[in-house]
Amino acid sequence: MSGRRYCAFIASSASAAFASGAVRRALDLSHGAGDELGQAHAHYTLAYLEQRQGRYVEALAHLEPARDRYQALGHRHTYAHAMNGIGRLYAQLGDYARSLSVCQDAVAVMEDLDDQFGLGSVLDNAGFAHHHLGRHAQAMACYERALRIFQEMGDRDSEASTSEHLGDTHLATGDLVGARRAWQRALALLDAVEQGAADAERLRAKLDAPAAGMRRP
């Protein structure tokens, strides 16, 4: 099993504490062996574990060195995905301008690699940053492009998430009809795949909220 697959397996199958300990041991071994790629994989996985627990600063402290190692080693695919993750983390930390800058760089790499899933994901993140910077037209353009990609791929989960984001941006512009249309589409997608119960409940709350009392995201 490769270093990256080992880290991914541990992250997905173990408790957070056990997984973190195992991957940190893998990171130490990689350092001792001078294995730059192993270090990158371990940092990437630790970033995922930290992010999953809401520790965004700590996640960023791992994902940035992972990105740097992937770039130095010429691993453009994982480099681009690390960039996307960094953009998402900056947004979660409220630094939307930096998030947008990183995401725009990642878009260019994803396009060059023809990585459609990665491109859809980073466009969604770029749209989120645009939204919070008040650039609603640009946010919608990113979301709509991401939606076309997810539809072509048949990725209903991602399509539902981006549809919800699009609805939030419609609401921010005062377009309640557009917002409800996008949220209803997102809810229908979640109901079709019979998962994402928490996401579906959040969408139902948005749809049930009186128009006058709805708080704009």
Secondary structure as GFF3:
##gff-version 3
##sequence-region A 1 217
A	DSSP	alpha_helix	3	13	.	.	.	ID=ss1
A	DSSP	alpha_helix	16	33	.	.	.	ID=ss2
A	DSSP	alpha_helix	36	52	.	.	.	ID=ss3
A	DSSP	alpha_helix	56	73	.	.	.	ID=ss4
A	DSSP	alpha_helix	76	92	.	.	.	ID=ss5
A	DSSP	alpha_helix	96	113	.	.	.	ID=ss6
A	DSSP	alpha_helix	116	132	.	.	.	ID=ss7
A	DSSP	alpha_helix	136	153	.	.	.	ID=ss8
A	DSSP	alpha_helix	156	172	.	.	.	ID=ss9
A	DSSP	alpha_helix	176	193	.	.	.	ID=ss10
A	DSSP	alpha_helix	197	208	.	.	.	ID=ss11
A	DSSP	three_ten_helix	211	213	.	.	.	ID=ss12
###
